[in-house]
Amino acid sequence: MKALVKTKLGPDCMRYMDMPEPVPGAGDIKVKIFACGICGTDIHLMHDEYPSKPPIITGHEFSGVVSEVGANVTDFKPGDRIVTLTAVDTCEECEWCRQGLRMLCPERKSVGSGCNGGFAEYVVIPAKHAFHLPDGIAMKTAALCEPLACVCRSVCERASVKAGDFVLVAGAGVMAQLTAQVAMANGGVVIMTGLKNDAERFAMAKRLGVFETVYVDEGDPLARVMELTGGMGAQLAFECSGAAASAKFCLEALMKTGQYMQVAIPGKPIPFDMDMALYKEITISNSYASERTSWLIALRLLEKKLINIAPLASSVLPLTEWEEGFRRTIVKEGFKILLMPHPEDLKESE
């Protein structure tokens, strides 16, 4: 089968190449990939800014259809539509595994970085980590379930958005748009910040229900946030860009006793004004990817139509055009770029 492989550490490491088609074990399911989204983590991984174990088939944001099940699998059958948890291989014995915090397991291997992922025609995953895709959710939309689950981890499980809270979402990309949607589903009044070249993304955010957008590179953005929040500042700030300047602005725009949440992975050390956080008694928190509980929340929000993420799947390319997809992601062209190893499936799904 064809797959996109990180062949080694260092430059010039990505190859679209032939790989053996995987065979499911007794507790596994073999999945025909429908679409796999390009994540910022994939870019970090390509540049060795995120840990990986090459040679490895990359990609972790995917939807697919079960094509074969192992001898001991009873919950799935061929033809079932699925998405999957990313932390598919952990020790199952450490304190973090016992608590259900698989992403914190020191032995964790995740699809697309520690074990083979979804930029391929097929992938094999343990059946116990897959989720049935509810009726009414398109396969194209389902490819965004993984970043949505990460956001649900941040907004619903690691933060406490209450109805009427002013919520600052720093950034205008896919993670920011998803964070805004989930925060609004929790009753938050969302103010999104970004740059002047984010005009198209701001327009999307307003269509999806964001209260207001603020450019941070013109005028006095802090004064504007204070005006919008009655002079108090935001109760919560979700940093979704991974930029040092954005982290600083979040601290400045938070009210005293507010909560700072780091969502994006910066990919490099960034300075953080701990004095300002201390003087304002800011609670500092973060979230690392997603856990099983996060996926259950994400799928429920989609199934009950409490959020609308379909417009964020802005481009679909054949897996053969992965370089163009990576380029668009790096230059922030559009929103989520999906790669399809079987592009003919798109017409069949419409």
N, C-alpha and C positions, 0 to 999 in steps of 0.2 A: 504494500500500500504506500501511498505518498504521504509525507508528513513534513512539518517544519521543525528542524532539529537544531538545538544549540549543541554544536559538536565539540566545543572545547571552551576553556576560559581564554580571555584575551580578545583582541580585535578579529574581524572577519570570521565570526564564529557561527553564523546562521546559515543553514542550508535547507533548501527544499529538495527532498531526496527520498529514495525508496527505503522503507523499513519493513521488517517482518510484521505481518498482520497478527494481532494479539489473539491468544486463546484463553478463554475464561477458565478459572479454577472452579472448584466445587461451590464456593460461596460467592462467585462473581457474576456480573452481567457484562456482556459485550455490547457496546453501544455504537451505533452508526451516527456519527456526528452530523447534526444539521447545520449549526453555525457556532462559531467561537469568536468572542469579542476580543479585541486588542486592548489590553489594560496598560496603564502606566507602569505597573510592575513588570510587564513583559519588556518594556523599554529599559527599565532599570536592570533587569536580568540580562538582557543583551549586552549591556555595558558593564557587567559584573558589579553592579551596585545593589544587587539583591542576590542572596545565596542560591546556588543551584548545583546540581550534580551531573554535569555533562559526561557523556552524550545523553541528551534528554529531549523528548518531544515536548515542546512548549505549549502554552495555552491552558487557561483554567476557567474561562467564562463561557461555558458551552451548554447547549441543549442538544438532545439527541433522542433516538428511538432504539429501544432494545432489539437487538438482532439475534441474540443467543443467550441462554441462561445456563449457569452451572448446575450440577446434579442436585445440590442441596438448596437451591433457590426456590422459594414458594411464593414470594410476594410480588414477583415480576414475571412477565411472559413476553415473548417476541411481539413487537408492535406497540408496547407501552411507551409513552412519551415521558422522558425523565430529565431532571437536572440533578446535580450532585454537590454534596459537601466537598470542600477542597482538601481538608486534612484527612486523607483516606488511609494513612498508615501511621499508627502511633503504637507506643509500647503497651497500652491498655492497663498498665500496672502502677504508674507513678501517681502522685497525689493529684496532678492536674487532670489526668485521664479519668480518675475516679470522680472528680468534680464535674466532668463533662466539658472541661476546657482543653479540647484537643489541640488547639493552636499553640498552647503553651507547653506541650509535651516536648522534652528535650530530644526525643527520638523521632519527632514528627517528620513525615515526608508528605508533601502536598502535590497534587496533580500539576504538571507543567513546570515544576522546579525540582522536586525530589523523586518523582516518578512520572511516567509518560502521561502527557496531557492531551488537549483537545484540538490542537492544530494538526489534525490527522483525519484520515478517513474513518478510523475506528479507534476506540479506547476500551480498555477493560478496567472496571472499578468494582470494589466490594459492594454487593447488593445492599448491605445494611446501611450504607451511606448515601444511597440514592433516594430521591423523592419523586413520587408520581406527580406529573404536571396536571393541575386541575383543568377541567374542561373550560373552554372560553379564553384560555391564554394561548396566544399564537406562539409557535416555535421560535419565530424571530424575536419576539418580545422576551421569551423565556431565556434567551442567551444573556439577558441583562440581570437575571436572577442573582448571580453571584455578587456583583457589585451592590445590588439592592440589599442582599443579606448582610453585607459588610456595613452598610449604612444603618440597617435596622439594629445591628449590634451596637453601633455608636449612639443612635438617637433614642432607641427604645430600651436598651439594656444597660448602657454605661452612662447615660445622661437622664435628666428628668425634665422633659418639656411639659409644661402645664398649659392648659387652655388660656389664651390671652398673653402668654409670654412673648416678648420681643426676642426673636432669634436671628442673630447675625450669621449668615452663611458666606464665608469668604472664599471666593472663587466662583466660576461660572461654567465649569466643565461638567462632565457626566456625574462625577461623585457629588459635586455641589448641587446639581439639579435634583439628584435622587435624595440628597439630604434635605433639601428644601421641601420636596414632596412629602417625605415621611414626617418631618417636623410639622408641616401643615396638617397632616392626618392626625397628629397628636394635639392640634389646637393652637400651634405656634403661629405668630405673626412674623413672617419671614422678610428680612431685609438682606438682599444679596449684594455683595460688593465685587467689583472686577475692574478691568482696564477699559480704556476707550475702544480697543479693538474687540471687545466682548459685546458689541452692540447687538449682533445677531443672537448671541446666547442670552442676553438680557431680554430680548423680545420673546424668546422661547419661555423663559422663566415667568414673564408676565402672563403669557397665554396659559401657563400651567397653574397660575394663581398666586405667585409671589406678590407680596404687598407693595414693595418698592425696591428699586435698584439704585446703587450709588457707585459712581466711578471714583476710584481712589487716586487717579492720576490727573484730576482736574478739580479746580475750586478748592473748597475746604470740606473734605469728605467726613472728617470727624464731627464738625459742626452740623453737617447734614444728618448724620446718624443721631446726634443728640436732639436735634429738632424733631426728628421722626419719633423718638422715644420719650418725648416730653422732658428732655433734659437729664434723664436718668441714665441712659445707656441701655444696652441689651442685657437681658437676663442670662442668655447663653450665646456663645460664639463657637461655631464649628469651622475649623480651619481646614479647607479642602483643596488648597493649592500647593502646599508644601514649600512655600516661599517664606523667607525670613521676614520680609517687609509685611507680609500678610499676617504672620504671627504677632508682630508688634502692633499692627493696627487692631487686631482682635482684642488684645489686652487693653489698649487705649479706649476702645468702644464699649467695653463691658462695664456694667454698673458695678459699684462696690458690692461684694459678696456674690458676684456673678460666677458662671462656670465656663471654663475654657476647655474645649474638646479638640484634640488633634485627630483628624480623620485621614488626611493625606500622608503618605510616606515621603518625607523630603528627599531621601536618597543620599543625604550628606548631613553632617552636623550643621545646625543653625543656632545663632545666638538667641537667648531668651531672657527677657528682662525680669529676673526673679524678684528684684526689689519692687518693681511696680506691682507684680502679682501679690507680693506680701502686703504692701501698703493698702491695697484694695481688698485684701482677703479673698482673692480669687481661688476657687477650687479648680485645680488642674487635673484633667483626665485625658484618656485616649481610648482607642479600641484597635485591636489587631485582627483584621479580617473578620471571620464569622464563626459562630458555633451552630450546632444543630438547632438550638432554640431560635436563633436569628433567622434561619431559613423558614421555620414554621411561621414566624411573623410575616416575612416577606411574601410567602405564597398566599397567606390569608389576605393580606392587603391587596394583592393582585386579583385573587379570586372574587373578593367582595367589591372590587372596582373602587377602592378607597383612594387609589393613586392611579396616575396615567403615565406610564414610562415608555409606551410604544413610540412616541415621536423622537425619542432619544436614539433609537437605532437608525442613524441617519444614512449610513452607506453600507452596502453589501458588495463584497468583492470575492471572486474565486480565490481559493487558497494559493493558487499559482501567482497571484498578484500581491503576495504578502508584503513585498518591499514598498509598494505604493501605499498599502494600508498602514504600515509602520510610519512612512513619511507623513501621511496625513495626521496620524496621531501625534507625532513629535511636533508638528507645526500647529497643532490644535485646530485643524480644519474640520468643521462639522462637530458631531458628538461622538457616539460610539460607532466604531468601524468594525463590522462583522466580516469574518472570513469563512467561506463555505467550501469544504472539500468536495461536496456534491452539489454544485450550483444549480443543477437541474431540479433539485428538490424544492427550490424556492417557488417555481411556477406551480408545482404540484400542490403546494401548501396554500396557495392563494385562492 
